[in-house]
Amino acid sequence: MKVLLFGATGMVGQSVLRECLLDSEVERVLAVGRSRTGKQDPKLSEIVHTNLLDLSAIESQLSGYDACLFCLGVSSAGMSEEKYRSITYDLTLSVAHMLVRLNPGMTFIYVTGSGTDSTEQGRSMWARVKGKTENDLLKLPFKAAYMFRPGAIIPKYGVRSRTGWYMFIYAFIRPFAPLLERAFKNSVTTSDQLGRAMVKVAKQGYSKPHIESSDINHI
C-alpha cells in the first residue's frame, strides 16, 4: 500500500507515520506538510509545501496512492468561525477534491474528534464545522472514506503535541494513564492504537464510516 500523509508533524500525524513505517504492508509514505518530520526511513519521502490550499505546483507528485491519511488540524480556541472554517473545512475539501480526481480508487481517512456534530446545527462551533467537513468528504467518490473521532489521546513512544498546553496536560496525567485507559475504554485511546487503527482501516476498511474511540480500541 502506498500512503499519502498530511500533517505528519502533529501528534496524530506522528503516531500514524510511526505505524506506517513499522507496517510491512505499507510500501511507501509521502508526507506533505509545511515542515519536515525529521524522520529518516527508506519508505519515507517528504514534500514541504507552505500553501496547502493550492497544491497545483506539486499535483504531479500526488497520484498513484492507495490511501490518504489526513491528520491536519488546529484547535478552535480563540478563533473565529470564519478562520476556523477556512483552515478546517476549506483546506481539507480542497485537498480531497484534488486527490479524488487523481486517485479515484483511494481510501480517504480524516481525523476529526469525539463530539463532532453531523447535523451541522449544534451550538458548538468546532463541532458544526467538523461535521460539515465529514459530511462533504463522505459525498466524494472515493473508493471509501472514514471519519476517525478519537476522544482523549494518550501519547506514547515519544510522540509529542506541538501545542504547549496539551503537553502540560499530558505531563500531568501521565502517571494515571494506565488507569484512564482501563476506566474509560470508550473515550480514551493511545497514540499507537490510533495510528495502528488508521493503517488497518486504510488496508481493510471498516463496517461504518464514523469511527469513535471505542471502535479505535477494538480495531
Secondary structure as GFF3:
##gff-version 3
##sequence-region A 1 219
A	DSSP	beta_strand	2	6	.	.	.	ID=ss1
A	DSSP	alpha_helix	11	22	.	.	.	ID=ss2
A	DSSP	beta_strand	28	33	.	.	.	ID=ss3
A	DSSP	beta_strand	44	48	.	.	.	ID=ss4
A	DSSP	three_ten_helix	56	61	.	.	.	ID=ss5
A	DSSP	beta_strand	67	70	.	.	.	ID=ss6
A	DSSP	alpha_helix	81	85	.	.	.	ID=ss7
A	DSSP	pi_helix	86	90	.	.	.	ID=ss8
A	DSSP	alpha_helix	91	102	.	.	.	ID=ss9
A	DSSP	beta_strand	107	111	.	.	.	ID=ss10
A	DSSP	alpha_helix	125	138	.	.	.	ID=ss11
A	DSSP	beta_strand	144	149	.	.	.	ID=ss12
A	DSSP	beta_strand	152	154	.	.	.	ID=ss13
A	DSSP	alpha_helix	164	173	.	.	.	ID=ss14
A	DSSP	three_ten_helix	174	176	.	.	.	ID=ss15
A	DSSP	alpha_helix	177	183	.	.	.	ID=ss16
A	DSSP	beta_strand	188	190	.	.	.	ID=ss17
A	DSSP	alpha_helix	191	204	.	.	.	ID=ss18
A	DSSP	beta_strand	210	212	.	.	.	ID=ss19
A	DSSP	alpha_helix	213	218	.	.	.	ID=ss20
###
